């Protein structure tokens, strides 16, 4: 089929292969996401078992058997390679399927509404059915997506920003393009999350697979930035809705910033900070301003996130010093591009 041929809506649904990556013991979530994905109309699902325990792997096989091998393909990774390696394996398998036209990335706890995929298919058709056009479903509980819809706040890397914070922000606003047609509404993004990302499989050949070095967090931003910086357009489709079954670790109630909460361990804050810092390096044109943004962000948003946070530091200086040493190490590795990921060896 050539790109000039018009596809029916049903053909687009049938040609969509959902990629779901799971880990630990989240079988109950996977069951719900699988059911919702097929309810939405996907033609096939690639389920990536990202190094689960053998007992969990057996339970996943039982769940998959209910749908049949013709509808679900399972890929098992012997170790948890993080979201980057998991989605890389899934995207690769999906792209190799002859029947696949589009790939729809879904987290194992993001449930699509029954009309979520139909909204993507209709939008893509109205936008001209171009393979360069990538879409993303609207995550109801994702703050960056909510701000994009309510405040037209761009989901983009600002020049000299540190983790999205910049003293220059009032003077360097990026435009959010708005698209409306036939009751559908989309807003442009420079980057987006895996959960809900819908793209033509040609992108796998064009830009490759997610960078496994990232391991966890912001590997999806890196991947989508490669799309938008290589001639692609990424639109968040307001009418394609996903619901998160589990609250993000960054929203845990506490007087402390999530990076400083010992119960979050060291993996999450390290990779979140290291990877975002690394991605931002290509958008720095004044190191002095970047460093200023870094200091202000860490002081205002992290150290003094709440009045009680500053007091907690005074009450637990040794404990807080250890956490800050972790954050400084993550920043240093991000700035230098250190992807040795030695921190995984201590877990």
N, C-alpha and C positions, 0 to 999 in steps of 0.2 A: 504494500500500500504506500502511495506517495503522500506527502504532507498536504498536497493540494486537494486531496479527496476529503469530503466532509464526512465526519464520523457521527454515528448516531449516539445519543446519550447512553444507551444500553451498551454499545460497543466500548465506550470509554470506561464504564463501570466494570465490564468483564475483563478489560485489559489492565485494570488496576490490581497490583499485587501489594498487599499490605505487609510490612516488615515489623514484627514485634520482637523486642529483645527483653528477656527476663533473666533474673538472677535470684540467689538466695531461695527462699520458699514463698513464692507469690502466686501459687497455683490458683487460688481463689480469684485474684485479680485477672489473671490470664484468661480464665474461663469467661469472665464478664466481657473482656475486651474482644475475644474471639467471637462471641455471640453478637456483640454490637457491630463488629466489622462486617460480618456476613449479613446482618440485618440492613446495614448501610449499602450493601450491594457489591462488595469487593469480589473479584473473580478468584483470587487465590491468596493464601497467607503463607509467609515464610516466618516460622517461629524459631528464634535463636535462643537456645538454652546456653546461657553464658556461664558455664562452669558450675552448675548446681550440684548439690549432693546427689548421690545415686538414687536415694529414695525419692527425692523430689523429681528427678529425671523420669523415674518410672511413673509417677503421678501425672507428669506432663504427657507421657505417652498415652495414658488412659484418656486424658482430656482430648487429645488430638484424634484418637481413634473414633471418637463420636462423630467427627466431621469427615473422616476418610482421607486417605493419602492423596486422592485426586484434588482435594481442596486445601490441604495443609501439608507443607513440607517442613520437617524439623531438622535443624542443624545444631549439633552439640559441640560446644567448645570445651575442651578438657579443663581449662582454667578461666576464671573471670578476667577477661581482658578489658573490662570497663565498657562504657557505652561506645567509645570509638571503635574498638575491635569488634564489638557485637554488631553494630550497625554496618560496619564495613563488610562483615561476612554476609549479613542479610541483603545488603544492596547488591553485592556481587552475585549472589544466587538469584535474586529477583531479576536482575538485568540479563542473566544468561537464559532465562526462560523465553522461549519464542513467543509465547502468548502475552508476555508482559509488555505493556506500553508505558504505563505510569507506575511509579513506586510511591506508596503512602506509608510514611514512617509513623509508627504508633508506639508510645511507651506502654509498658505492661500495666499501667494504671490510668491510662487516658481512654475514656469511653466515648466514642463518637455518637452523636445523635443519629437517628435513623435516616435523616435527610442530609447528613453532613457531606457524604461523597457526591450525592446528586448535585448539591450546590457547587462543589468544585468542578464537576463535569460541565454544568451549564455555564459557569463563569468562563472556563477555558474555551468553550465553543464560541461564546460571545466576544472573547478577546482575540479570536482569530486562529485558534488551534495551533499556536506556534510552540514548538518544542522548547524554545528559549524562555517561555512563560512558565514560571514556577509559582505555586500557590501554597498557602499555609492556612490550616483551620484555626479558628478562634478558640483560644484556651481561656475559658471563663475565669479561671483562678490564677492566671499568670499575670503578674503586675505589669510587666512591660507591654503586654497586649492590651490590657485594660487602659493603660495610659495612652496608648496609640489611638484607641477608639474614642475615649472621652476627651483627651486633651490634644490630640494630634501630635503627641510627643514621638519623635522619630526613634525607631529601634536601629541605631546606627552608632558607629565609632566617631566621636567628635575629635577634631584636631587637638592634640596635647592633653586629652582627657585622661583621668585615672579612674578606672572602674566606672566610667560614665559621668564622673564629676569633673566640672571645669569652671573656673572663674570667668572664662571667656564665653560661656554658654549664651548669655543674653545677646552677644554680638555675632554669634556664628550659627544661627538657627538654620537647620536643614529643612527643606520643604518635604512635606508628606503629600504625595499625589493621591487624590481621591478619584475612584472610578465608580460610577453608578450606571446601571442599566437593567431594565426589566425587573426592578425590585431587588436586585443584587447590589451589594456594596463591598468595595475593597479599598484597602489603603496600602501604599507601598512601604516596603521594608528593605533595609540594606542587609539584614541578617535575621535569622530566626532559629527556633528550637527544632529538634528532631520531631517531637510529638506533634503530629498534624502536617508535617512537611509533605507536599505532593508534587512530584516532578517527573518529567519525561526521562526514560532510562538512558537516552542519549547522553545525559550529563555524566553518567558513570564512565563512559568512554572518553568524554571530553575533559573532565577534571579529575578523574580517578575516584578513589574511595576516601572515606574519612581517615584522617591522620591518626594512626593508632598510638603515636607517641603522647598524645594528649591524655590518653587513658580515660579521664572522667572530667566532665564539665567544660563547656565552651568549645568542645570539638564540633558541636553542631553549628555554632557561630562561625567557626573557621571554615566549615564546609560550605555554608550558605554564602559567606563572603566571597569564596572562590567562584560561586555561581554569578553573583551580582557584579563582580569585578572582571568577569569574562564574558560580558555581553548579555547576561540574563537579567530578567526582571522578577522580583519576588513580591507577591501581593498577599496580604492577609485578608482572607475572605470572611467577612463578618457573619455570613449566613451559614457557614460550615462550622458547627459548634462541637467542641470536645469538652467533656467533664472530667476533671481530675478526681480520682478516688482517694488519693492520699495527699495530705498537705505537705508542701515543700519543707525541708529541714530549715530553710532560711526564715520560716514563719513561726518557729517555735517560741512561745511566750517566754521572755526572759528580759531582765534589765541589761544583759550583756548582748553585744553583737554576736550573731551566730558563729563567727570565726573564733570568738573568745570562749565559747561554751565548751567545757571539757567533755560533756556528754556527746558532742558531735565527733569526737575522735580527732585524728590529725589528717586523715585522707581527704575529707571533704573540704576543709578550709585551704589546705595546701594546694590541691589541684584547681579549685575555683580561682584562687588568687594568682597562682603561677601562670595558668593558661590565659586568663584575661590580660594580664600584664604583657605576656608574650604577643598576643594578638594586637595590642595597642601600639606596639613598637613601630609598625609601618605608618602610623598616623601622627608621629611626633615631628614637628619642625622647629621646636624650641625647647631644648632640654630644661631650661630654667623654669619655664611655665609648667612643664610637665611635673617637675619635682615639687613645685609649689602646690599643684593640684594634689599630688600624692600626700604631702604633709597635711594639708587641710582636710583631705578626705579621712585619713587615718585618725586625725585629732577630733574632727567634728562628728563624723559618721560612725566611727568605731570606738575610740577611747571614751568620748563624751556622748555616746548615743543617748544615754539617759543620765540624770543626776546621780542615780544609784550606781551606775556603771563606774563613774569616777571614784565613788566611795568604796566600791567593791575592790578596786585596784589598791587602794590604801590599806584595806583590811586583809587582802591576800596578795602581797607583793611577789612572793616567790612563785606562786601558781600562775599569776598573770605574766610574770617575766618569761616563763616557759612558753606560754601561748604566743607572746609577742616575738620570741625567738623563732618560732615556727613561721609566723607571718613574714618576718624579715627575710628568712631563708627562702620562702616561696617567691617573694618579690625579687630577690637577688637572682634566683634561677630563671624567673621570667625575663628579666632584663638581659641576662646572658644567653638565653636560649638553651638552658640546661635541661635536657630531656632524659637524663639517666634514670629518673624515677626510683632512686634508691629508697625512698620512703616506703615503698611497697614491701621491701624486704623485712621491715620491722613489724609487719602486721601478721 
